[in-house]
Amino acid sequence: MIRPITGTRDFAEYLRGKKAHFLLSMSTTATAEIPGITQAGIPGLLHLTPTLDAEFLCTGEVRSLDAVAETPSGVPTPALITRAVHLLHPFAEIGLLDLGLSEKPKVERFACYGFDIPPSGSIDTGARIAAMEVFERGVAFAQTFEPKGDYLILGESIPGGTTTAAATALALGYDAQEMFSSSFKNAPQSTKRRVIEQALAGCEGVNDLFERLAKVSDNMLLFNAGFLLGLQNRDVTTVLAGGTQMAAVLLIVDTILRSMEGSIREGSLALWTTAWLADDPSSDIAGLLRMLSFPIDACCAEFDFSLSSHPALRLYDEGEAKEGVGAGAALVYGILNGLSPEQITRRVEGFLS
């Protein structure tokens, strides 16, 4: 039920039966406001998507809107999957990283770390990120963060993030054209291509790494790259929870390490995602991970909604949404702790009844 994408299953099997601390990194980018670029949320309210995801993950409720966010085609947020696993086999703790939200989640007692980072602009006109500062805040947070449990799962929620991730990889010089996923079943490649081309045009003549990233990236990618590098001198086993966006985080890490002639501590890092993402014909997570100069064990949860008759959930099996809010890693975590597909499916269905 756990399938390798790159490397082996050994990393996951080593964590079987162990407890994880789940961190959700949340941000917004004006790139999401470009018509047709994403369906990760409610049209006109995409800036609320990470806020609502965090509220539902922590409390089982959405408090900044009247209903759970879903795409225009009716696909509910993958936060339902992560929440279902947490109810069935709780994480050691859930924490939230505010990396540039328009509205903060209305939750109490859950650690919500703020870093005074504003939302990023649209990459077609320049994201205008203080890239080095955001990266350094990630490094600094890694020095003080004390995870509960046996290891850390790091997820993300940022609408429009696959577009900024693709632009980031290309700006770093990786041959990653059209290798990034989309919340749509059929990725809007022409729209993405136009936006990315405009973003890269703004980088012409800019040689400094962080100056380029300031124009084309997003806060989640930059902060988490710094966070991962900051954790390298600490004994914190970390799982990146996501698909091609988290692969872009690793590409930033790889670029910086190569410039410093540094290396990743062996056995410290893995990536877990969904089978919907791993098998997506419009992207190539394995190809992105093979571009890294260091090996990484990446795997996906062999889970689908074939046991459900709910039409909204079956849309996942048809290629909509695919990943987000750490859903793939939550599924792997659930499997490693004895949860069955039927248990998870019934719990998710319960949110929609």
N, C-alpha and C positions, 0 to 999 in steps of 0.2 A: 504493500500500500504506500510505500515511499520509494520513489523512482529517482535515481541519480540523473542529473543533467550534465554536470561535469564532475570529475573526481569519483568518489565512492560514497556509500552510505555510512561509512564508519563514524564520521562526525556526528551524524544524527543518532546512530545507535549508541554512541558513547553517552548521549544525553537522555536515553530512554529512562523514564520514571523520575526524571529530575524536574525541579520547579524553575520557572523562568520569571524574570522581572520584565514586564512589557512596557516599552516606551513608545508613545505615538508622537512623531514629529509632524507638526502642522504648520502650513504656510499658505499664502495666497499670492498669485501672480496675475497681473493685468493681462497676461497672455491668454488666460482663460476666457476673457471677454471678447476675443476675436470670434465673430460668428462662424460656427461650424467646426471649431477647433477641438471641442470636448463636449461630452454629455455627462460628465461626472458631477451630477447634481441637478438642481432645479434651474431652468433658464431664467436669467435675471437675478438669481440669488446664488450663483456659483460661489461667491465669496463666503457664503455660510457653510459650504460643504464640510470643511474640516472641523468647524465649530460643532455642527450637528453630529458628525461622526464621533467626536470626542464625548459629547454628552451621552449618546446612545451607548457607546462602549463602556463608559463608567457607570451609568445609572439605569440603562434600559429605557430611557426616556429621551425625547428631544425637547429642549426647553426654550430654544430660540426661534422655533417655528411650530406650526400646528401638526406636522406629520413628518415621518421619516423621509429623508431625501431619496428620491429615485430619479432615474434618467427619463427623458421624454418618452422613451419606448416602454417605460414601466419597470425597469430593473431596479430593485432596491439596493441600497448601499451594501457593500461587502462587510461593513461594520456588523451586520447581523450575524455573519459567520463567526467573526472574532468574539463577539459577545456570547454567542451560543457555546463556544468552546470554553470560555471563561466560566460560564455558569455550571457547566458539566465537570470541569476540572480546573479550578481557579488558578490564575497566575499568582505568583507570590505577591506581586504588587503591580498596579497600573500607574504610570506617570505620563504627563503631557509636556511637550516642548512647544512653546509658543515662538515660532520662528517668523512671525510676521502675519498675524491674523487681523482681519477687519473687525471681528467681534470675538471676545473671549468666551470660552465655554462657561455655562452657568452650572458649575459643579463645586461642591465643597468637600473637604477632607482628602481629595485626591491631589497629589503634588502636581502643580502646574508651574513649570519653570519659565520665567520670562527673561528675555535678553535684550530688550529695547531695540528690536529689529523691525523696521517698517516693512509692509508688503512690498514686493518687487514690482517694477514696471513691466510693460509689455516688450518682449525682446525684438519685435519688428521695428520699434523706435528706440530701443536701448533700455535694458532692464534697470539701469542706474542703481546698482547694488554696491554697497561698500564691501566688496568681495573679500578683501584681506581681513577686515574687521570681523565679518561674519564667520569666516574660517577660524580665526584666532579665538573667537568666543566658543566655538566648538571644542578647540584644543583645551581651553581653560576649563570648560565644564567637565571634560574627561578627568581632570586632575582631582576634582572634588566630589564627583558623583559616586555614591555608594549603593550599588545594586543589592537588592534583596534576592534571595534564592540562589540557585546554582549557576545561572547564566542570564544573559541579556538578550531580549528580542527587540529589535529596533524597526518599527513600522513607519509608514508615512501616509499623509492625506494632503494632497495639493492638486486641485483641478488644473488642467493644462500642463501638468508636470512632465508628461511624456514628450511634449514638444520642446520644452526647455531642456530636457535631458538629451534629446537628439541634437539640438543645437550645441549643447555643451560638448558632447563627444566629438562632433565635427570640428568645433573651434579648437579642441585639443589636438587635432590632427589624426584622429582615428577614422578609418574607412568604415563608417557606420551608417551610411545612407540607407534609410528605410528599414532599419533593423529594430526600431522601437515600436512598442505596442500602442494601443489606443483603447479608450473606453468604448468606442464603437465596434460593432461586429466587423464592418468594413472600414478600415482606417481611412480618414479623409486625407490621403497622401498628397493630393494636389494643393490643398489648403496648407497643410503642414510644410510642404516643400517651399511654397511661396514665402511663408512667414520665416522659415529658417534661412532662406536665401537672403532675405532682407536683414535678418540678424547678423549673418556672417559678413554681409557687405559693410556693416558698421565696424567690423573688426579689422578691416584692411589697413595694413600699415601699423597695427598694434602688436608689438612683440611680447610685452610683459604678460605673463600667464594670468595674473589676477585682474589686470586691466581688461583682458579679453573676457574673462568669466563675468566681470561686472556688467558687461553688455548683453550676454547671451544666456546666463544661467538663472538659477533661482536659489532662494535662501536655504531650502531644505537640502539641496545637493551640497552646497558649500559648507554649511554648518556640520552636516553629518560626516563629510570628508575630514574635517578638522577633528571631530569627535572620535572617529575611528583611529586616526593617527595618534591622538592624545591617549587613547586606551592601550596603545601598543607597549607602553612601558609599565603597564599594570596587568595583573593576572585576572582579566575579565574576558571570559569566553563570550563572543558576540555573534548573533545571527541577524543578518540583514533580512527583514521581512518585506519582500516585494519582488518586482520583476525588473523590467528594463530601466526604471528610474534608479533602483538601487545598484544596478550594474553601472550606471553613469557615475554614481558616488564612488564606486571602486575604480573607475577610469580616472577620476580626479586624483584619488589616492595614489594610483599607479604613476601618473604623470609627475606628481610631487616627489614620490619616492625615487623615481629614476633621476630626477634633477639633483637629488640629494645623495644619490648612491645608497639609499636606505633599503630596508626590506621589511616584509611582514613577518611577525612572529609566527612560526609554524604552529598550526592547530588552534589559532586564536579566533578564526573568522570563517563564517559560512554564509550561504544565502539559501533561503527556503521560499518557495512560491507555490502557485497553484498549477494544476495540470492544464487548466484553461489557458494560462499564460505560456507555459512551456510548449504547448502544442499549437500555439497561435500561428497560422500560416502567414500573417502579415508582419511578424517580428521574428527576431532570432536571439533569444536570451543566451543560448549556448555559444553562438558566434561572438557575442559581445564579451562573454566571460573568458573565451579563449584568447582574446586580445591582450589580456593582462599578462604582465611579466612574472607574476607569481601564481601558483596553482590555488584553486579554491574548490572546496566541496560544495556543490549546489545540488539541491534536489527539489522535487515537487511532490505534493500530496496527491495520490491517486484517488481523488474524490470528485463526484459529480452529483447532480440532483436527479439521477435516474429513478431514485426511490420516491420522488415527489411528483405529485400531479398538479402542483401549484403552477399556473402559467408564468407568473413573474420569475420564479426560481428556474424554470426550465429554459428561460432566456439565457442564463449563464451557460448552459450546455450548447446553446446555439451560437455562442461566441461574443455575447455582450458582456461588458464590464471587465471580466477576467481576473482582476486583482485589486487590492487596495486595503488600507487600514490593517495591514498585516495578516490578511485572511489566509494566505497560503501557509505562512509560518504557524499561524494558530491551528490550522488543520494538521500540520505535521506534529505540532506539540500535542494535540489531542490524540493522534494515532499513537505516539510514543507513550502516552499515558493511558492506553487501553480503551479509548473511545471508538465506537463503531460508526460507520457511515449512517446507519439508521438512527442512532442516538442524536447525531449532529443534525441530520436532516429534520427530524421531528422537532428539535428545539428551535431551529430556524423557522420552520413552518408556524410554530406557536406565536412568533412575533407578528405574523401576517394574518392570523385568524381573527 
